[in-house]
Amino acid sequence: MGLDNVAVQWPRTGRFYDPVAPAEFVDFGNLADKLPDMPGPAAALADHIAKTGTVRATGYTELVDLLLGLNGVLYATEAAAEDEDPVIDPDGCAWIAGGLERFVDGHVAVGDEVTFESVGAVLRAALEGSRLAEQQLKWLESRLDALRDESGEPPQWSFTRTELQVLAGFYRRCADRGFAVYADF
């Protein structure tokens, strides 16, 4: 099994969260028509969101954690510790969307393919010249090293900017419409 991020009504009205009707995301299914050269994974993600109001988030967890500087963001572990529910509230959805959107915008100069190496390059460029650049760059390098396996090989990420735009769009839609995201695993 894996991690699904399911759009749910916020706040919950009873014991359980009510899923948001997939109709709230139906326009995601039209993205492939608007962008005929849309990469396959991006089109598949958009289609899945349109049909279910859900993101299969397992493959994105390491990347999102790295970009946002925390662990377990899509698992909603911070909220689960406080609220006993693995839920990302609408403000948290806006934060996730904003981080992804800024990364996607910063990745334009590097190209469409998002890899471990390109993520490192974009993040280094964003930190250079900042107020605490040296300290932040050391932190980044330690995070990047921690993602390598025991033989020093990096994760084999293979995303496109378009796919990450679709992912950001899911969280932005939740934030804008006041939905939460339930981490179902």
N, C-alpha and C positions, 0 to 999 in steps of 0.2 A: 504494500500500500504506500501511499505517499501523502503529501500535504496538499490539501485543497484550501483555497481562500474563497469562501462563499459570501456573497453579498447578503446581508440580513438587515431587517428593520431595526432602527435604533430609536429610542432604547427599547429593550425587550419589554413586552407587556405582561408576560406570564412567567412561567418557569423556563421556557425555551425561547430562543430567538426564531422569529419567522423569516424564512428565506424571502428575498426580493424576487418578484416575478421576473423571469428572463426577458419579458417584453421591455423592461427598463433598459436593456442592453441590445435590443434587436438591431439597432443601427450599426453595431460593430460588424454584423454580417455583411454589410454593404461596403465595407472598406476595400475589399478585394476588387469590387467593381470600380471604385474611385481610383484605385492604384493598380492598374493591370499588371505592372511588373513587381507587385508586392511579393517579397520572398515567401516561400512555402511555410516556414515555421510561423511567420507573422500572420499569414492568412489563416493557418490552422488555429492559432491562439484566438484571433478575432472571432472566428466561427464558433469556437467552443464557448467563449464568453457570451456571444449572441444567443446561443441555444440554452445555456445553463445559468448564466449570471455567476459563474465560477471561474477561477484561475487555478490550474494545476501548478502549484507554486514550488514544488520540490526542486526543480532545476534552477530556480532563480534565487534560492535562499543565500548561498555563499556570496553571490554578486551583490545582492541588496544589502546584506550585512556589511560587506566591505564598503560600499558606497555611502552608507548611512552611519558607519562607525559603531554599530552595536551588534550584538549577537541575538539571533532568534527573532528578528524583526517580523518576518512573515509568519512565524509560529505564535506571535503575540505573547511571548513569554513574559514581557514586562507587565502587561495588563493581567495576565493569568496569575502572577504572583500577588498582585494587589486585589484583584476582583474575583479571583477563582474561576474566571472565564477566559478562554483564549480568544479575545476579541480585540480588534483594532477599531477604535472609535472613529467618527468622521474626521476629527482633527488629526489623528494618526494617519488616516488615509491621505489627507492633504499633504502631510509631511513626507510620506513615502512617494507620492506622485511628484511633489516638488523636487525631491532629490533625484529621482529618475529623469525628470524633464531637464534639469540642469546638466546631468551627466550626458544625456543624449545630445543636447545642444553643444556641449564641450567636445563631443566626439566627432563632430562634423569634419574638422580638419584632419582627423586620423583616418577617416573613411567609414564605410558602412559596416564592415565586419568587426564585431566586438569580441576580442580575445583577452586572455589573461594579460598578455603583454600590452595591448592597447589600453586596457583599463588602467594599468600601472602608469602608462605614459600620460593619460588624461588627468589622472589624479595628481601626479607629480607636477604637471604644468599648472594645475589649479592652485597648488600649495606654494609654488615658488613665488617669492616676493611678498608673501603674506607676513603678518606681524610676527608670528612664531614659526616661520617656515622650517627652520632647522629641526626644531622639536617635533613638528607635525610630520615632516618627511621621515624622521627616524621611526615615529609611530607607524606610518604607512608601510615602510619597509618591513617592520616586524610583523604587521598584519599580512603582507604579501608572502613573507617567508613561512608564516604559519599555515598558509593554504597549500604549500608544496607538500608532496608526499615524502616518504622516508628516503627516497632516492634523489630528492631535489627537483622532481618534475612538477611543473605547474598544473593546475586543473585544466582540463581540456574544454574550456568554455567555447561555445560557438553560437553566438547570437548575432542578430543584425540590429542596427539602430531602429529599424522599423518595428521589429518585434518588441523592443524595449519601449518604444512609443506606445504601442498597443497596451503593454503591461501598465505603463504609467496612466494611460487613458482609463483603464478599469478602476484604479484607485482614485483618479480625479473625479470620475463619474460618481463613485461612492461618496466622496467628500462633498461634491457640489449638491447632491440630492439628499444629504443627511443620512446615508446608509453607513452601517458598520460592516466589518469583514470578520467572519468567524473562521478561525483556523481549525479545520477539520482534518484530523490525522488518525 
